[in-house]
């Protein structure tokens, strides 16, 4: 019972670590200093964010940059301000 409650709270955050370990093979870090590990993990996190955007675009959950810029341009063209 206790384990299920903990698992429900932990599950949303576990996916990121699983993807980083599986896709980016960053389960173990082979660099030696803390500074280098920090930089390596920074690039890994950046890569994960790009991977996440790619996945969401492929699923159709978010629009691409072109669609977003087209919508904002149309919004500016059709909105008039009276003041």
N, C-alpha and C positions, 0 to 999 in steps of 0.2 A: 504494500500500500504506500509506504513512504517513498519507495523508489519510483513509483509512477508519478507522484507529485513532483519529485525532483526532476524527473525526465521531461515532464511537460514544460517546466520552466527552462530547462537547459537546451531543449531541442531546437528552438529558433536560432541559437548562436552556434550550434555544432556544425551546421551545414558549411559555413565559411571555412572552418578548420579542415573539414573533410575534403573540400574542393582544393584548398591550398596544398594539402598533403598529397592528394591523388593526381591532380592535373599539373601542378607546378613542382611536384616532388620536393617539397620543402619540409618534410617531416624531420629531417636532421640537417643541421647546418654545418658545413665543413670549414667555415672560416673560423679564425681563432680569437679575434678580439671582439669585445662588446660593440665597439664602434662599427666594425665591419658587419656584424650580425644585424645591427640596427639598420644599416643601409640596405643589406640584402633583403630584410623583411619589408622595408619601405617599398622596394621595387616589386616584391612579391605581392604586396597589398595593392599597388597600382595596377599590376597585371591582373589581379583578381577583379578589380573594379571594371577594367576593360572587358574582361571575360563575361562579367555579369551584364554589362550593357549589351554586348553582342548576343548573349542568350535571350535577354528580354526583347531585343529587336526582332530576333528570329521567331520568337513566339508571338509577336505582334502586340506585346504588352505596352511598348512605348513606340512613339513615332521616331523616324529618323530626323537628322538635322535639317534636311531639305524640306520635309513636310512641316517642321516646326517654324522654319524661317518663312515659308510660304504663307502659313496661317497668320503669323504676326504681321506680315506685309499686307495681307488682305484686311486684317483688323485695322491697321493704320489708314488704309485707303477708304474704308467704309465708315470709319468713325469720324464724326464731326463734332467740334467743340463750339459751343455757343457761350459767349461770356461777355 
